[in-house]
Amino acid sequence: MELVVGASEATMRSVLGKLGGLLAQEYTLIRGVNRDLQYINDELSTMQSFLRVVGGSHGHDDRMKDWMKQIRDITYDIEDCIDDSGHRLHGLRTDMCCYFLVNSVYEVLTWWPRRDLSTKISTLKMRAQQIGERRERYGVNNPDISGSGGGPSTATGFDAADNQHSNLQLVAAKEPVGVEEYMGELEKWVTNENNSSGVLYIVGFGGVGKTTIANALYRKFMDQFDHSAVVTVSQSSDINTVLTNIKNQVMPQSNSHKQQGDDVIPSRIDLEEHFRENSYLVLVDDVWSATTWDQIKKVLPPSRKRSRIIVTTRFQAVATTRRGEGGDHTHKVIPLGVKESEKLFKQAFFESKGRQDNMTRSQAVSTTSKRVEGHEDVMVPEEVWRMCGGLPLAIVIMAGYAACNPRKTRDDWLKICSSLFPESGKDHWKDGEKDLTQEEVGRIISYCYNDMPAEIKTCSLYLSIFPKGHKISRKRLTRRWIAEGFVVEKQGLSVEDVAETYFNHLIRRKIIRPVEHNSNLKVKKCIVHDMVLQHIVAKASEENFITVVGGNWLMPPPSSKVRRLSLQGSDYKHAKDTEKMNLSHVRSLTMFGSLNQLPSHSFKIGIVQVLDLEGCTGFRKHHTKQICKMLLLKYLSLRRTDTKRLPKEIGKLKNLETLDIRETNVVELPKTVCHLEQLVNILGGDKRTRMALKLPEELSKRKKMKALRILSGIEILGGSGDFHHLTELRKLVIYKLKTIGDNGSFQDLSSSIEYLGGYSLHTLVIDDESSSFIESLHYLTAPPKFLAALELSGKLVMLPSWIEKLGALNKLTLSVTALRTDNLENLSKLEALISLTFSFRAKERDPQILSILAGNKLYSKGEIKVPDRGFKSLKLLRFSAPLLPLLSFPKNAMPQLEKLEVRFSMLEGLFGVENLAKLKTVHLASDNKAGEDMTREIQCELESKVRHTDGEIPRIILHH
């Protein structure tokens, strides 16, 4: 197995930076120590160069792997030494107030910490010498970088600038390829009214496409049931966690913060009773044990209405564990044929290339090879997809690899096929008839994975922190990469932009798969296929990159120091396993489940840099006090925990860069947070309820926290809101504007928006119930010209004239009170706009808003008519309101529109939808019986009218 060196190199880069800083501060060192530090610095610099070479070579023997492990371990230990001793020294120095006495007093007070540091550095120097001598003594040769090892080369770095721009596509969930014949049969099983309940077992080995088929069925029919849920099971799943996951999806109104151990029996009883009275569709993915399935199905009883359960499994024994109902059905998934394999390969290839209408473009491709656009001398022979044995996972992974290697010749590709299956001869990958074993699929995954640049592989290892089947937030992942130091500025791009390019590259490589998109068409969440994740977890364990406890993988206990810890199980056994570990070197701690099972000493780790407790239950007041002692903390997420307030000691976390307290009960930040000069992201409030986070007045008055780039979910009081000094601010999200007494002016805020709009402000969200402040924005003398996303909520009717001048604007959300024909005419001039939403946020039907809507209808002569020109780039159009007038789309309107969403209580009609030439999906949602009848009428009318030039009818989704 090839050794992953990306993580070691990233750590090495971090250590070299810290060593340089320590060498520059000679006052902290005891005489002679700086020479040892210089030796270590030089030695590590040479090792870093060596690591880069190793990253481009393959076939390392055991001696090389062991030597690499020693480099990695000493790098980690040096960083621990610097961080642990460094904060002790600086902590003492900050208490000094007399400049003239500082040196003498400082030397006395820090004698012991400096002596301790001196001893540790001397020991580390000896270890560094021994590692170099040991290599020569045991004949560890320089790595072969000729490429003869049979694996791909990663010697060249990743060009972030070339990969910065990715085409924004409204990626709809694609139907599975090559299963058209039996998808119709499976859909009939779901809709069969003769069976009130039943279980569908989808059986097949890993990578054959079971989950893809199951998800396609689930997405298509989930809106036809009262409740729906998806849960992933596996080898070592905790049954209580599985049941809690289902309950949280179908009963979100229940108390989700009850402790799991005390609430297991009530959860089962609640679920059984709830399911008996409601129709439901549940997808249980990747069941490994008939015993596990037997426990789950006990809480999924037949409904008095209608129920469907879809189970995916690799084992036929699970499918034989039936409930004895006539509605049960088993479907065995077989590999794709050669033609279907070719179709899937081309589809995935052009996706990775950022192309649309890929199958149209590939019609000219010959049957023996595929010519890559832009590289007409490059051929990808059919042997590449044939060798994948019809397994969708292997085909898609190879397509991502091919898309990222456009300069390979036909001979190169044939050599790759031969190197992957040398024992099978040419017949295996030429005929494409032989079924692949799980080991052979893993070989393809490993080959394509090893081709990625070292920095991308480092970031991909981080995926092992998340449980199998977990929907991973793009922003959560990229912010953590930055906090860990895996991403640095390069080629004029910010760290955020570089992190985005890394994330997009993983999508192109098919390492991760998008499952949710934001309205600006960027990926919101992704998942990792279980076989790919299994490979990544193994790599992470081999590199001692991450230690996983609990969850879905049967992992051996760590044989060395734990550096990054992911606790994915909250039962008693896993708590005992954690108690036995040495956690004194943990730099990153992530937890899923209940904090009650967390070892008490875990929160006393002095060198933790990343602490992610998102969604954890059992959070207590003493936890925040312990967190405030983690002086090196860079990333802190308490999102969706029971946190009620932050103590003033939070101001001690001088290194903190990200503070995420969204969806908690924290409504105000303490004054001491203004001491956090390195803070980049403040994420607060609740997007759904619009609960806002109050900022300390000192932030404006003392011109603090100039590094801030994101200020989200906040409340602004009248007379405050002076952010002129935040010239790095990229995103400003205001959930509440509040006047105090006679001070109702927001002049400072208005001036700040105008000022920052000329710097780096890209996203602006303002929720103004009265709309008086938003109306004042009409008079800005200079529009925020760099805005890419704008949201204005309230009772806005007339739009600021400067909106149509925002040439970079690609996402716009407005109150539905602004839905008028004349406003649409003005907005149609925004050539970069790809997403337009008219929303209704009021909790109750405000009479004033209803009056405005009626007035708009009258003003627009009873019909909201979309212009027949403009909106050149618009792909997503959404309406959400209690009352919507007739919406009309003339010919040539919105030529690129792909998705139309309409949510309403009453809709007077949709006219001309058949004129939307690129429309792929129509989503209609109503919240009452009258609306339900109307959606069905509209569906019938659309299906009879809508015809495209290619004869396709857009997918119509009804939700009630």
ZADOVO-379819 format. One line per field, with one value per residue (C-alpha): residue number from 0; x, z, y. Coordinates in steps of 0.2 Angstrom, whole numbers, plus 2048, in hexadecimal, padded with zeros to 3 digits. Example, Ala and Ser with C-alpha at 12.3 -4.5 7.8 and 13.67 -1.06 7.14 Angstrom:
<sites>
bamar	(0/1)
x	(83E/844)
z	(827/824)
y	(7EA/7FB)
</sites>
This chain:
<sites>
bamar	(0/1/2/3/4/5/6/7/8/9/10/11/12/13/14/15/16/17/18/19/20/21/22/23/24/25/26/27/28/29/30/31/32/33/34/35/36/37/38/39/40/41/42/43/44/45/46/47/48/49/50/51/52/53/54/55/56/57/58/59/60/61/62/63/64/65/66/67/68/69/70/71/72/73/74/75/76/77/78/79/80/81/82/83/84/85/86/87/88/89/90/91/92/93/94/95/96/97/98/99/100/101/102/103/104/105/106/107/108/109/110/111/112/113/114/115/116/117/118/119/120/121/122/123/124/125/126/127/128/129/130/131/132/133/134/135/136/137/138/139/140/141/142/143/144/145/146/147/148/149/150/151/152/153/154/155/156/157/158/159/160/161/162/163/164/165/166/167/168/169/170/171/172/173/174/175/176/177/178/179/180/181/182/183/184/185/186/187/188/189/190/191/192/193/194/195/196/197/198/199/200/201/202/203/204/205/206/207/208/209/210/211/212/213/214/215/216/217/218/219/220/221/222/223/224/225/226/227/228/229/230/231/232/233/234/235/236/237/238/239/240/241/242/243/244/245/246/247/248/249/250/251/252/253/254/255/256/257/258/259/260/261/262/263/264/265/266/267/268/269/270/271/272/273/274/275/276/277/278/279/280/281/282/283/284/285/286/287/288/289/290/291/292/293/294/295/296/297/298/299/300/301/302/303/304/305/306/307/308/309/310/311/312/313/314/315/316/317/318/319/320/321/322/323/324/325/326/327/328/329/330/331/332/333/334/335/336/337/338/339/340/341/342/343/344/345/346/347/348/349/350/351/352/353/354/355/356/357/358/359/360/361/362/363/364/365/366/367/368/369/370/371/372/373/374/375/376/377/378/379/380/381/382/383/384/385/386/387/388/389/390/391/392/393/394/395/396/397/398/399/400/401/402/403/404/405/406/407/408/409/410/411/412/413/414/415/416/417/418/419/420/421/422/423/424/425/426/427/428/429/430/431/432/433/434/435/436/437/438/439/440/441/442/443/444/445/446/447/448/449/450/451/452/453/454/455/456/457/458/459/460/461/462/463/464/465/466/467/468/469/470/471/472/473/474/475/476/477/478/479/480/481/482/483/484/485/486/487/488/489/490/491/492/493/494/495/496/497/498/499/500/501/502/503/504/505/506/507/508/509/510/511/512/513/514/515/516/517/518/519/520/521/522/523/524/525/526/527/528/529/530/531/532/533/534/535/536/537/538/539/540/541/542/543/544/545/546/547/548/549/550/551/552/553/554/555/556/557/558/559/560/561/562/563/564/565/566/567/568/569/570/571/572/573/574/575/576/577/578/579/580/581/582/583/584/585/586/587/588/589/590/591/592/593/594/595/596/597/598/599/600/601/602/603/604/605/606/607/608/609/610/611/612/613/614/615/616/617/618/619/620/621/622/623/624/625/626/627/628/629/630/631/632/633/634/635/636/637/638/639/640/641/642/643/644/645/646/647/648/649/650/651/652/653/654/655/656/657/658/659/660/661/662/663/664/665/666/667/668/669/670/671/672/673/674/675/676/677/678/679/680/681/682/683/684/685/686/687/688/689/690/691/692/693/694/695/696/697/698/699/700/701/702/703/704/705/706/707/708/709/710/711/712/713/714/715/716/717/718/719/720/721/722/723/724/725/726/727/728/729/730/731/732/733/734/735/736/737/738/739/740/741/742/743/744/745/746/747/748/749/750/751/752/753/754/755/756/757/758/759/760/761/762/763/764/765/766/767/768/769/770/771/772/773/774/775/776/777/778/779/780/781/782/783/784/785/786/787/788/789/790/791/792/793/794/795/796/797/798/799/800/801/802/803/804/805/806/807/808/809/810/811/812/813/814/815/816/817/818/819/820/821/822/823/824/825/826/827/828/829/830/831/832/833/834/835/836/837/838/839/840/841/842/843/844/845/846/847/848/849/850/851/852/853/854/855/856/857/858/859/860/861/862/863/864/865/866/867/868/869/870/871/872/873/874/875/876/877/878/879/880/881/882/883/884/885/886/887/888/889/890/891/892/893/894/895/896/897/898/899/900/901/902/903/904/905/906/907/908/909/910/911/912/913/914/915/916/917/918/919/920/921/922/923/924/925/926/927/928/929/930/931/932/933/934/935/936/937/938/939/940/941/942/943/944/945/946/947/948/949/950/951/952/953/954/955/956/957/958/959)
x	(800/807/80B/802/80E/803/7FE/810/816/808/80D/81F/81A/811/820/82D/823/822/835/839/82E/836/848/843/83F/84F/849/83F/84E/85C/86D/872/860/85F/86D/863/854/85D/864/852/84B/859/856/843/845/84F/842/834/83D/83F/82C/828/832/82A/819/81D/824/81C/820/828/82F/82D/83D/838/827/82E/83A/82C/822/831/831/81F/820/82E/826/816/820/82A/81A/813/822/822/80F/80F/81F/81B/80A/812/81F/814/807/814/81A/809/808/817/813/824/82E/83F/83E/836/846/84C/83B/837/846/843/830/833/843/83B/830/83F/84A/83C/83C/84F/84F/841/84A/85A/851/849/859/861/851/853/866/862/854/861/86E/862/85D/86F/872/864/865/855/858/852/840/83E/836/837/825/82A/821/811/807/803/80E/80A/81A/813/809/7F7/7F5/7E7/7E5/7E2/7D5/7CD/7BE/7B1/7A1/792/786/775/779/769/769/76D/763/76E/776/772/763/755/74E/74B/749/737/734/73B/730/721/725/725/715/70B/6FC/6F7/705/704/715/725/738/743/754/761/76F/780/793/79C/79C/78F/783/777/776/774/765/75E/761/758/749/749/74B/73D/730/734/728/719/71B/718/729/73A/74B/75C/768/779/77D/78D/799/79A/78A/783/770/76B/774/76B/75A/75E/763/752/749/751/74C/73A/736/741/735/739/747/757/762/75C/76B/76C/76F/75F/754/756/746/73B/743/73E/72D/72A/731/725/716/71A/71D/70D/703/70C/711/724/733/743/753/75F/770/77E/777/785/77C/76C/76C/76E/760/755/757/753/744/73B/739/733/722/715/70B/6F9/6FB/709/71C/72B/73C/74B/75A/76B/777/786/77F/771/76E/767/75B/754/750/73E/72F/724/71A/715/71C/72E/739/74B/755/767/772/77E/78C/789/78C/79A/78E/787/799/79E/78F/793/7A5/7A2/794/7A0/7AF/7A6/79F/7B1/7B5/7A8/79E/78B/781/790/787/783/795/79B/791/79F/7AA/7B0/7AC/7BE/7C4/7BE/7C7/7C8/7C3/7D1/7DE/7DA/7EA/7E5/7DA/7D2/7D0/7C0/7CB/7CB/7B9/7B8/7C5/7B9/7AE/79E/79F/799/7A5/7B4/7AE/7AA/7BB/7C5/7BB/7C0/7D2/7D1/7CA/7D8/7E5/7E1/7F3/7F5/7F7/7EE/7FE/7FE/7EC/7EF/7FF/7F3/7E7/7F5/7FD/7EC/7E9/7F9/7F4/7E5/7EC/7E5/7D4/7CE/7CF/7CB/7BB/7B4/7AB/7B3/7AC/7B8/7BC/7BB/7CE/7CF/7C3/7CD/7DC/7D4/7CF/7E1/7E8/7DD/7DF/7F2/7F2/7EC/7F8/7FF/7F5/7E5/7E8/7EB/7DB/7D2/7D9/7CE/7BE/7C2/7BC/7AA/7A0/79B/78C/78D/789/799/797/7A2/7A5/7A8/7B5/7BE/7BF/7C6/7D3/7D9/7D9/7E4/7F0/7EE/7E9/7F4/7F3/7FA/7FB/7F2/7E3/7DD/7DD/7CA/7CB/7D9/7CE/7C0/7CB/7D1/7BF/7BA/7C8/7C2/7B1/7BA/7C3/7B3/7BA/7AB/79A/78E/77D/777/77A/777/76C/77C/77F/78F/790/789/78B/794/796/7A4/7A0/7A3/7B1/7BA/7B8/7BF/7CE/7D1/7CE/7DB/7E7/7E4/7E7/7F7/7FD/7F7/7EE/7DD/7D8/7C5/7BC/7AB/7A1/7A1/7B3/7BB/7CB/7DA/7DF/7EC/7FE/805/800/7EF/7F0/7DE/7CF/7BE/7B2/7A4/79C/795/792/79A/7A6/7AD/7AF/7BA/7C5/7C8/7CC/7DB/7E2/7F0/7E7/7F4/7FA/7E8/7E8/7D7/7C7/7B7/7A8/797/78A/78A/797/792/79E/7AD/7BB/7BD/7CF/7CC/7C7/7D7/7E2/7ED/7F2/7E1/7DF/7CF/7C0/7B0/7A1/793/783/789/77D/781/78A/78C/792/7A3/7A7/7A8/7B4/7BF/7BF/7C5/7D5/7D9/7E5/7EA/7D9/7D6/7C5/7B7/7A6/798/78A/77A/780/777/783/77A/788/79A/7A5/7B0/7BF/7BC/7C7/7D6/7D5/7E1/7E3/7D1/7CD/7BB/7AD/79D/78F/781/770/775/76D/77B/774/782/795/79F/7A9/7B9/7B6/7BD/7CE/7CF/7D8/7DB/7C8/7C3/7B2/7A4/795/786/773/766/762/752/74B/755/75A/769/77A/77D/78F/798/798/7AB/7AD/7A8/7AE/7C0/7C2/7C6/7C7/7CD/7D1/7BE/7B8/7A7/79B/78B/77A/77C/771/774/76E/76A/778/785/78B/79B/7A5/7B0/7C0/7BB/7C3/7C6/7B3/7AC/79B/78F/77F/773/764/75D/75D/757/754/757/74C/74E/75E/757/765/770/77A/78A/785/77F/78F/799/790/794/7A6/7AA/7A1/7B0/7BC/7B8/7A6/79F/78F/782/773/767/756/74D/73B/736/741/745/757/757/74D/75B/767/75F/76A/77B/786/792/78A/793/79A/7A3/793/791/782/774/765/759/74A/73C/72E/738/72E/739/74B/75A/75F/771/76D/76C/77E/785/78E/796/785/781/775/766/759/74B/73B/72C/725/731/729/723/725/72F/73B/73E/741/74F/756/757/766/771/77B/784/775/772/767/757/74C/73C/739/72D/734/726/721/70F/705/709/6FA/705/70F/6FF/6F9/70A/708/6F7/6FD/70B/6FE/6F4/703/708/6F7/6F3/702/714/71C/72F/738/73A/74C/75A/75E/76C/774/765/764/75A/74A/740/730/72A/71A/709/701/708/700/700/713/715/725/724/72F/742/740/74E/757/763/756/758/74E/73E/737/726/721/70F/6FF/6F6/6FC/6F2/6FB/70B/70A/717/723/724/72E/73C/748/755/749/74D/743/733/730/71F/71B/70B/707/6F4/6E7/6E2/6F4/6F6/6E8/6EF/700/6F9/6EF/6FF/709/6FC/6FC/70F/711/705/70D/71F/729/73B/744/74C/73B/73F/733/73A/739/72A/72B/71C/71E/70F)
z	(800/7FB/809/80A/80D/80A/81D/822/816/81C/82E/82A/821/831/83C/832/833/846/847/83D/849/859/851/84F/861/869/87A/87D/87B/887/880/874/870/860/858/85C/854/845/842/844/838/82B/82D/82B/81C/814/819/812/801/802/806/7F6/7EC/7F6/7F1/7DF/7E1/7E4/7E9/7FA/804/816/81B/811/81A/82B/828/822/831/83C/832/835/848/84B/842/84C/85C/858/854/865/86E/866/869/87B/881/876/87D/88F/88B/882/890/89D/892/88F/8A1/8A1/8A2/8A6/896/89E/8AA/89D/898/8AA/8B1/8A2/8A4/8B6/8B3/8A4/8AA/8AC/89C/892/89A/896/884/883/889/87D/86E/872/872/862/85A/85F/857/847/846/84A/83C/82F/835/836/823/81E/82A/823/811/80E/7FC/7F3/7EC/7DA/7D1/7C0/7C0/7BE/7CD/7C4/7CD/7C8/7CC/7D7/7D7/7CE/7DA/7D9/7CF/7D9/7CD/7BE/7C8/7D0/7C5/7C4/7B9/7C4/7C0/7C7/7C9/7CB/7D2/7C3/7BF/7C1/7B0/7A9/7B5/7AA/7A8/7BA/7C1/7BA/7C4/7D4/7D2/7D0/7E0/7E9/7E2/7E3/7ED/7EF/7FC/80B/811/80B/80B/7FB/7FD/7F1/7F1/7E9/7ED/7F1/7E3/7D8/7DA/7E8/7F1/7E1/7DC/7ED/7EE/7DD/7E3/7F4/7EB/7DF/7EC/7FD/7FA/7F9/80B/81B/821/81A/820/81A/826/823/82C/82B/833/845/845/856/855/861/856/846/84F/855/844/83D/84B/848/836/838/849/849/855/863/86F/866/875/880/884/879/887/891/882/878/87E/87C/86B/865/86C/864/853/853/858/84C/83D/840/83E/82F/81E/81D/811/819/810/81B/812/813/81F/824/830/830/843/841/835/840/84E/842/83A/84B/84C/83A/83B/82D/82C/82D/81E/813/816/80B/811/805/80C/803/808/801/809/803/815/81A/80C/812/823/81E/827/81F/815/803/7FE/801/7F2/7EE/7E0/7DC/7D4/7C6/7BE/7AF/79D/792/78A/79A/7A1/793/795/7A8/7A5/798/7A3/7B2/7A8/7A1/7B2/7B8/7A9/7AE/79F/79C/78F/790/787/778/777/777/769/75D/768/75F/767/76A/773/778/773/781/77C/77B/77A/769/769/77A/77A/788/782/786/790/79E/7A1/79C/7AA/7B7/7B6/7B4/7C6/7C6/7D5/7CB/7BB/7C3/7CC/7BC/7B3/7C0/7BE/7AB/7AB/7B6/7AB/79A/792/794/784/77F/783/794/797/792/79D/7AC/7A8/7A8/7B8/7C1/7BC/7B8/7BE/7B3/7A2/794/793/7A4/79F/78D/78E/79E/7A2/7B2/7C2/7CD/7DE/7ED/7ED/7DB/7DD/7EB/7E0/7D3/7E1/7E8/7D8/7D4/7E5/7E5/7D5/7DF/7E4/7F5/7FC/7F5/7FD/80E/80D/807/817/821/81A/826/834/82F/831/823/819/822/817/819/818/80B/816/826/81D/815/824/82E/820/823/836/834/829/81A/80F/80C/801/7F0/7DF/7E5/7EB/7FD/808/806/7F3/7F4/7FF/7F3/7E5/7EF/7F2/7E0/7DB/7E7/7DE/7CD/7D3/7D9/7EA/7F1/7E9/7EB/7F3/7F7/7EE/7F4/7EA/7E3/7DB/7E6/7EE/800/806/7FF/804/801/7FA/808/7FE/7FB/80D/813/808/80F/821/81E/817/826/832/82A/82A/83C/835/83E/84B/84A/859/856/846/838/837/841/844/84F/85E/85A/85C/85E/864/85F/855/84E/857/850/85C/852/85F/870/879/888/87F/874/883/88B/87B/87C/88E/88A/87D/880/87A/880/86E/866/85B/853/85C/854/85C/856/863/875/87F/88F/889/885/891/89D/899/887/88A/893/884/883/870/868/859/852/85D/853/85E/851/855/865/874/886/886/897/89E/8A4/892/88D/89B/896/884/889/88F/87E/87A/869/862/851/84C/858/853/860/853/858/869/87A/87C/884/886/884/893/893/893/881/87E/883/873/86A/85B/858/845/844/851/84C/858/84C/851/864/872/871/86D/873/872/881/880/881/870/869/86F/862/855/84A/849/836/837/844/840/84B/84B/844/831/833/842/83E/850/850/859/862/860/86D/86A/86C/85B/853/860/861/84F/854/84B/83B/834/833/822/827/833/833/83C/845/84D/84A/857/851/853/850/842/83D/834/82A/831/82C/81A/819/81B/80D/815/81F/825/82F/837/841/841/852/857/869/86F/864/85C/84D/841/838/82F/834/82D/81C/81B/81F/812/805/80A/80C/7FB/7F3/7FC/7FD/802/7F8/801/80A/813/81C/824/828/82E/82B/81B/821/821/810/808/80E/804/7F5/7F7/7F7/7EC/7E8/7E7/7EE/7DD/7E2/7E9/7E3/7EF/7F5/800/806/810/818/80F/801/7F1/7E7/7E4/7E6/7D5/7D7/7D7/7C4/7C4/7CE/7C0/7CB/7D4/7D1/7E0/7E4/7F2/7F4/7FE/7F4/7F7/7E9/7DC/7CF/7BC/7BC/7C8/7BE/7AF/7B8/7BF/7AE/7AA/7B7/7AB/7B8/7C2/7C4/7D3/7D7/7E6/7EC/7FD/80C/81D/828/836/833/825/828/822/81B/811/80A/805/7FC/7F2/7ED/7E8/7DE/7D5/7D1/7CB/7C0/7B8/7C1/7B9/7BE/7AD/7AA/79D/78C/78C/799/7A8/79C/7AA/7B6/7BA/7CA/7CD/7DE/7E4/7F6/7FC/803/7F4/7E2/7D3/7C2/7BD/7AA/7A0/78E/780/781/794/79F/792/79E/7AC/7B2/7C3/7C8/7DA/7DF/7F2/7F5/7FE/7EF/7DE/7D0/7C2/7B8/7A6/798/7A2/791/78B/797/78B/797/7A6/7AE/7BF/7C5/7D8/7DE/7F1/7FA/80C/80C/803/7F6/7F2/7F0/7E4/7DA/7D9/7D1/7C4/7C0/7BE/7B2/7A8/7A7/7A2/794/78E/791/783/77F/76F/774/77A/78C/79A/7AA/7BA/7C4/7D7/7E2/7F5/801)
y	(800/811/81C/82D/83B/84A/84B/84A/858/863/861/863/874/879/874/87D/88D/88C/888/897/8A2/89A/89D/8AF/8B1/8AE/8B5/8A5/89A/894/896/889/884/88E/884/874/87C/882/870/869/876/872/85F/861/86C/85E/851/85C/85C/849/847/850/844/835/83C/839/827/817/805/809/7FB/7F8/801/811/810/80F/81D/828/824/82A/83A/83C/838/844/852/850/850/85F/868/862/868/87A/87C/876/87F/88E/893/891/89D/8AA/8A8/8AE/8BC/8C4/8C8/8D3/8E6/8EE/8F0/8F3/8E4/8D8/8CE/8CB/8C7/8BD/8B2/8AE/8AA/89F/896/885/886/88B/87D/871/876/875/863/85E/867/85E/84D/851/856/845/83C/846/841/82F/82F/835/828/81A/81D/81B/80C/802/806/810/816/825/822/81D/82C/825/81F/80D/808/806/813/825/833/842/84B/85A/866/86B/87B/884/892/887/87E/88D/88F/881/882/885/878/874/862/858/846/83B/82B/81B/816/805/800/807/7F5/7F2/803/803/7F3/7FA/80A/7FF/7F7/807/80D/7FD/801/7EE/7ED/7F9/7F5/7EC/7EB/7EC/7E4/7EA/7DD/7DE/7E0/7F0/7FD/7F5/803/7FE/80E/818/80E/80F/822/825/81C/825/836/833/82D/835/843/837/831/83A/836/831/82D/827/81E/815/806/7FC/7EF/7F6/802/806/801/80F/81C/815/817/828/82D/827/830/840/840/83B/843/853/85B/84F/853/84F/853/845/83A/82A/81E/823/826/816/80D/81C/81F/80E/80F/821/81B/80C/816/824/818/80F/81F/826/821/820/81C/817/813/808/808/7FB/7EE/7E2/7D7/7CE/7D0/7E3/7E4/7D9/7E6/7F5/7EE/7EB/7FE/7FF/7F7/7F7/807/809/814/80E/80A/806/801/800/7F6/7F5/7E7/7DD/7CD/7C2/7BC/7CD/7CC/7BB/7C3/7C9/7CE/7C2/7CF/7CD/7DD/7D8/7D8/7D4/7DB/7D6/7E3/7DD/7E6/7F1/7EB/7F2/7FF/805/806/811/81C/81E/821/82F/837/837/83D/84C/850/851/85C/868/865/864/85A/84E/840/84B/850/83E/838/83A/82F/81F/80E/80A/81A/82B/83B/847/859/865/857/84F/845/83D/82D/824/812/808/7FC/809/807/7F4/7F0/7F7/7E7/7F1/7F8/80A/80F/809/811/822/822/81E/82C/839/833/834/845/84B/843/84A/848/835/82C/81C/812/81A/814/802/802/807/7FA/7ED/7F3/7F2/7E0/7D8/7C7/7C6/7C9/7D4/7CA/7D1/7E3/7E1/7D7/7DF/7D0/7CA/7D0/7D9/7D4/7E1/7E0/7E5/7F3/7F9/7F9/804/810/810/813/822/829/828/833/842/850/84E/85D/857/845/84E/856/846/83D/849/841/832/83D/83C/82C/821/829/83A/849/853/866/86E/87E/873/869/877/882/873/870/883/881/872/87B/86F/87E/88D/89D/89A/8A2/8B1/8A7/8A8/899/898/898/88B/880/881/87C/86D/868/86A/85F/851/852/851/842/83A/838/841/842/852/84E/860/871/882/88E/896/884/881/870/871/85F/850/83E/831/820/813/809/81A/81F/80E/811/822/81C/80F/81C/828/81A/815/827/829/837/834/828/823/81B/813/817/80B/804/7F6/7FF/7F9/804/810/80A/81C/82D/833/843/845/83C/839/832/82A/820/825/814/80E/802/810/81C/80E/80D/81F/820/814/820/82C/83C/849/84B/84D/85D/85A/853/84F/847/840/83C/83F/848/83E/830/83B/838/846/849/84C/85E/862/860/86F/86E/86B/876/86F/86B/866/861/865/85D/855/852/854/864/86C/87C/875/870/882/886/878/87D/88E/886/880/88F/889/886/88C/884/882/87C/87A/87B/872/86F/874/883/891/89E/8A1/8A6/8B5/8A9/8A6/8B5/8AB/8A1/8AD/8A1/89E/8A0/898/899/890/891/890/888/88A/894/8A0/8B1/8BD/8BD/8C3/8D2/8C8/8C1/8D1/8CC/8BE/8C7/8B8/8B4/8B2/8AA/8AE/8A2/8A5/8A6/89A/89B/892/89C/8AC/8AC/8B9/8BB/8CB/8D2/8DC/8EE/8EE/8E6/8F6/903/8FC/8F7/8E5/8D4/8DB/8C9/8C5/8BF/8B7/8BF/8B5/8B4/8C4/8D1/8E4/8F1/902/90E/900/8F6/8FF/8F2/8FE/8F6/8E5/8E6/8D4/8D0/8C5/8C0/8CA/8C1/8CC/8C2/8D1/8E4/8EB/8FD/902/911/920/919/911/916/90A/917/90F/8FE/906/90F/8FF/8F5/902/903/8F0/8EE/8F6/8E9/8D7/8D5/8C7/8C2/8CD/8C6/8D2/8CD/8DD/8DB/8ED/8EF/901/8FD/8F4/903/90E/904/90C/91B/913/91E/90F/8FD/8EE/8EA/8DA/8D1/8BF/8BB/8C7/8C4/8D1/8CB/8D5/8DF/8E6/8EB/8F6/8F0/8FB/902/8FC/8EA/8E9/8EF/8E0/8D8/8CA/8C5/8B3/8B0/8BB/8B8/8C5/8C6/8C0/8D2/8D7/8CB/8D7/8D7/8E7/8E0/8D1/8DC/8E4/8D4/8CC/8D8/8CE/8C4/8BA/8B5/8A3/8A1/8AC/8AA/8B3/8AD/8AF/8AF/8B5/8A9/8AD/8B5/8C7/8D1/8DF/8D2/8CB/8DC/8E0/8CF/8D4/8E5/8DE/8D3/8E2/8EC/8DE/8DC/8CC/8C3/8C2/8C1/8BC/8C6/8BD/8C2/8C4/8B8/8B1/8A6/8A2/890/88F/899/897/89F/89C/8A6/8A2/8AA/8AA/8B2/8AB/8A9/8AA/8A5/8AB/8A3/8A6/8AA/8A4/89A/891/88D/87B/87B/883/882/889/888/88F/88E/894/896/89D/894/891/896/893/887/87D/88C/889/880/879/876/865/866/86D/86C/871/871/876/876/873/868/875/877/865/863/872/86A/85B/865/86E/85E/857/867/868/856/859/869/869/862/866/866/855/84F/84E/853/85B/851/857/856/858/85B/85E)
</sites>
